[in-house]
Amino acid sequence: MSESQEQTPAQKLIGTFLPKMVSLTDDVLFGDIWERTDLSKRDIFDFDLSPEDMAAMRTLDTKTSSFFDHRDPNMVKALSEATRPT
């Protein structure tokens, strides 16, 4: 982005939390698995889920956001206003 362009509220919001989210994702999901010499990078993701695993995962989908509803106009307005310069 050029210096003359002002960031949008969404860009400011993402820029605030995304770096930390990436760091946490790496730590929580992968930990030291990337350091293991007994696994190739491909093998880290080479696994199968049983039908029972898939059924258990489907029960976790509540069809709602744990954070907020991205389609709710009031939430979108609140988020955009929260990052506006004063």
C-alpha positions as CSV (number, residue, x, y, z in Angstrom):
1,M,0.0,0.0,0.0
2,S,1.4,3.4,-0.9
3,E,2.0,5.9,1.8
4,S,-0.7,8.3,0.4
5,Q,-3.5,5.7,0.8
6,E,-5.3,5.6,4.1
7,Q,-6.0,2.1,5.4
8,T,-9.7,1.0,5.5
9,P,-11.2,0.1,8.8
10,A,-11.2,-3.5,7.9
11,Q,-7.4,-3.3,7.0
12,K,-6.7,-1.7,10.4
13,L,-8.7,-4.3,12.2
14,I,-7.0,-7.2,10.4
15,G,-3.6,-5.6,10.9
16,T,-4.3,-5.5,14.6
17,F,-5.1,-9.1,15.3
18,L,-3.8,-11.1,12.4
19,P,-0.1,-11.2,13.4
20,K,-1.0,-12.5,16.8
21,M,-3.5,-15.0,15.4
22,V,-0.8,-16.4,13.1
23,S,1.6,-16.8,16.0
24,L,-0.9,-18.5,18.2
25,T,-2.0,-20.8,15.3
26,D,1.6,-21.9,14.8
27,D,2.2,-22.5,18.5
28,V,-1.1,-24.2,19.3
29,L,-1.7,-26.2,16.2
30,F,1.9,-27.2,15.3
31,G,4.1,-26.6,18.3
32,D,7.4,-28.3,17.7
33,I,6.1,-30.6,15.0
34,W,8.0,-28.6,12.3
35,E,11.2,-29.4,14.1
36,R,10.8,-33.2,14.0
37,T,13.3,-34.8,11.8
38,D,11.5,-38.1,11.6
39,L,8.6,-36.5,9.6
40,S,8.8,-34.9,6.2
41,K,6.8,-31.7,5.8
42,R,4.4,-33.7,3.6
43,D,3.9,-36.4,6.2
44,I,2.8,-33.8,8.8
45,F,-0.4,-33.4,6.9
46,D,-0.7,-36.9,5.6
47,F,-3.4,-38.5,7.8
48,D,-6.9,-40.0,7.4
49,L,-10.0,-39.4,9.4
50,S,-12.3,-42.2,10.2
51,P,-16.1,-42.0,9.6
52,E,-16.4,-41.7,13.4
53,D,-13.9,-38.8,13.5
54,M,-15.9,-37.0,10.7
55,A,-19.1,-37.6,12.6
56,A,-17.6,-36.2,15.8
57,M,-16.3,-33.1,13.9
58,R,-19.8,-32.5,12.4
59,T,-21.2,-32.2,15.9
60,L,-18.9,-29.3,16.6
61,D,-20.5,-27.1,13.8
62,T,-23.1,-25.0,15.5
63,K,-23.7,-22.9,12.3
64,T,-22.9,-19.8,14.4
65,S,-19.8,-17.7,14.9
66,S,-17.9,-18.0,18.2
67,F,-16.9,-14.3,17.8
68,F,-19.7,-12.4,16.0
69,D,-22.0,-12.6,13.0
70,H,-20.2,-11.2,10.0
71,R,-23.5,-10.6,8.3
72,D,-25.1,-8.6,11.1
73,P,-25.3,-5.0,9.9
74,N,-25.0,-3.6,13.4
75,M,-21.8,-5.6,14.1
76,V,-20.3,-4.5,10.8
77,K,-21.1,-0.9,11.6
78,A,-19.7,-1.2,15.1
79,L,-16.5,-2.7,13.8
80,S,-16.0,-0.1,11.1
81,E,-16.6,2.7,13.6
82,A,-14.3,1.2,16.2
83,T,-11.3,1.6,13.9
84,R,-12.1,5.1,12.5
85,P,-9.6,7.8,13.3
86,T,-11.1,10.4,15.6
